[in-house]
Amino acid sequence: MLSKADLKSITRLLQKKYREETQCFLAEGGRVCEEAIQSGWEIEHIISCPSLLNSLRSHQALKLAQQRGLPVEEVGVEAFANLSDTKNSQGIVAVVRKRPPALDPLEQMKQVPRSLWVAIEKLHDPGNLGTILRTADWLGVDGIIVGTTCVEVYNPKVVRASMGALFRLAIHEVEDVVGLLRKFQMFGCVLYGADQSGDFPYTTLRFSAKKVLVLGDEIEGLSPQLKEIIQHRVSIPKRGGGDSLNVAIAAAILLAEMCR
């Protein structure tokens, strides 16, 4: 049974500071919990609120946790509300220990002759980052580079929006995205930057065997430092109205083309 002190410590995982200190994070919702359990990542606790278990996926996740012999704890509605990051909770949350990729990103890239990566220097919206991770997982992206100025990968909203993709992707959090991408270029990687004012419509390019889609800030786009090193600034031609595309939608369009 979880003590009040245990619950207080787990609740603190809603804050980035404590996620970094403990190297743990929260994964909320039936599908995300199920994905976490199946992934083989270390699960510290599965916490459920019986009166809030309102979906088949939540019941499946709870059953799977019990079958795997994971520590399952029940709490009341009030206690669970302190752990939850959603308005309409599904009544289950996992405390998961972070698991960094097995290889350094450069070593991982060098090992395969053909590869597709995504580099994200700076995004603010957790929903955008989570959606990009979900798309990257669907399309078989080999690795993700996320700058430390970006919204944190283990933010509860990112984890939830990724719909389990977080547990399958090799995600590298790095301080110097530009410096790492320069090293990628030294080993034959070509950088393609998403840029609505870019010179290359995405359908006109023949993409390199080793390639990186580089994404910038939602509002400001690619930084000057990134623009200096990117070989191709790729655009999605506009045929209708609107000022710009959402960055996650643009990423999906470009990644789908790069996978062809």
C-alpha positions, -999 to 999 in steps of 0.1 A, spaced: 0 0 0 13 34 -9 19 58 20 10 95 20 47 102 15 49 78 -15 19 95 -31 34 129 -25 67 118 -42 48 104 -71 27 135 -75 59 155 -77 67 137 -110 42 161 -126 71 186 -123 102 184 -146 126 190 -117 116 158 -99 115 138 -131 151 147 -136 160 140 -100 144 106 -99 148 96 -135 111 85 -135 80 99 -152 42 93 -153 24 76 -182 -13 80 -179 -42 63 -196 -51 27 -206 -33 26 -239 -2 44 -228 1 22 -197 -4 -9 -218 23 2 -242 47 9 -213 42 -25 -198 47 -43 -231 78 -23 -239 99 -38 -212 107 -5 -196 110 -7 -159 77 0 -141 80 13 -105 42 13 -98 9 9 -115 -17 31 -97 -54 27 -104 -86 42 -92 -114 16 -95 -142 41 -98 -125 59 -127 -115 28 -148 -139 37 -176 -124 21 -207 -117 -14 -220 -81 -4 -226 -77 7 -189 -90 -27 -177 -67 -45 -202 -37 -26 -190 -45 -33 -153 -49 -70 -161 -16 -71 -180 2 -55 -151 -12 -81 -127 -3 -109 -150 33 -95 -152 35 -93 -114 40 -56 -114 33 -36 -82 -3 -25 -85 -18 -1 -60 -54 12 -57 -62 47 -45 -93 68 -41 -106 95 -64 -91 124 -45 -57 109 -43 -58 99 -80 -68 134 -90 -35 147 -76 -16 123 -99 -37 129 -130 -28 155 -157 -61 151 -176 -97 164 -171 -113 130 -180 -89 104 -165 -91 68 -174 -82 58 -139 -47 43 -144 -12 57 -144 22 41 -145 54 53 -128 81 45 -154 118 47 -151 136 64 -179 156 43 -203 181 60 -225 189 46 -259 215 18 -260 238 37 -284 252 72 -288 232 89 -317 263 92 -339 272 55 -334 236 45 -340 235 64 -373 269 51 -385 258 15 -382 232 14 -410 237 24 -447 202 39 -450 186 59 -422 159 85 -415 162 108 -384 142 137 -371 160 166 -353 139 190 -332 158 220 -319 130 239 -302 93 232 -298 70 245 -270 38 226 -274 38 191 -259 10 180 -282 31 188 -312 61 169 -299 40 139 -289 23 139 -323 56 140 -341 69 111 -321 37 91 -329 41 99 -367 78 90 -365 70 56 -349 44 49 -376 68 56 -404 97 37 -389 121 67 -382 154 54 -369 161 80 -343 150 113 -328 172 142 -317 156 166 -292 172 198 -280 172 206 -243 155 239 -251 125 219 -265 95 209 -243 107 178 -223 101 144 -238 88 131 -205 63 158 -200 30 140 -192 12 157 -222 40 146 -245 39 110 -232 1 109 -236 1 124 -271 28 100 -283 4 71 -277 32 48 -267 56 58 -295 80 71 -268 86 35 -257 96 23 -291 117 51 -305 154 59 -299 151 94 -285 183 113 -278 181 145 -257 211 167 -265 223 201 -256 240 210 -289 217 200 -317 237 220 -343 270 204 -332 256 169 -334 241 175 -369 275 188 -381 289 154 -371 261 136 -388 270 155 -420 306 143 -417 293 107 -421 272 114 -451 239 125 -437 220 152 -456 200 177 -436 165 188 -448 150 217 -430 112 222 -429 108 258 -439 77 274 -455 100 299 -473 124 271 -485 137 269 -520 128 232 -526 92 220 -528 92 186 -511 79 167 -541 109 178 -563 136 163 -543 154 129 -544 162 123 -508 196 109 -497 199 74 -483 210 90 -450 189 119 -441 176 141 -412 144 161 -412 151 192 -391 123 210 -374 124 244 -357 103 265 -334 65 266 -341 66 304 -346 101 314 -355 110 283 -375 146 272 -380 172 291 -361 200 310 -380 225 284 -367 205 256 -382 199 274 -415 237 278 -419 243 240 -420 211 227 -436 217 217 -472 180 218 -483 153 240 -469 122 222 -479 87 237 -484 52 224 -487 35 245 -515 3 263 -505 -27 259 -527 -54 273 -504 -56 298 -476 -39 301 -442 -6 315 -430 12 283 -422 9 246 -414 11 232 -379 46 218 -374 34 183 -365 13 182 -397 42 195 -418 65 169 -403 40 141 -412 38 152 -448 75 155 -452 84 123 -434 59 103 -455 76 117 -486 111 109 -473 101 73 -466 90 66 -502 
